[in-house]
Amino acid sequence: MRREDEEQRVMENIAMAIPLMSDFEKGYILGMVEAKRREKEQEKKKRCQPA
């Protein structure tokens, strides 16, 4: 399975589950997503910096 397909499947599953989650669970998911976004931004900056 391609990475894009896997990411799409995960996002669809999360979208279906969110209405069933408690506020605590929603906050936890939001925190995880924000942390992953920051991690990817840092990786991108490292790759773009000249050595």
Number of C-alpha atoms within 10 A of each C-alpha: 5 7 8 9 10 11 11 12 12 11 12 11 11 13 11 10 11 13 10 10 13 10 11 9 12 15 12 12 15 12 12 11 12 12 12 12 12 11 11 12 12 12 11 11 10 11 10 9 7 6 5
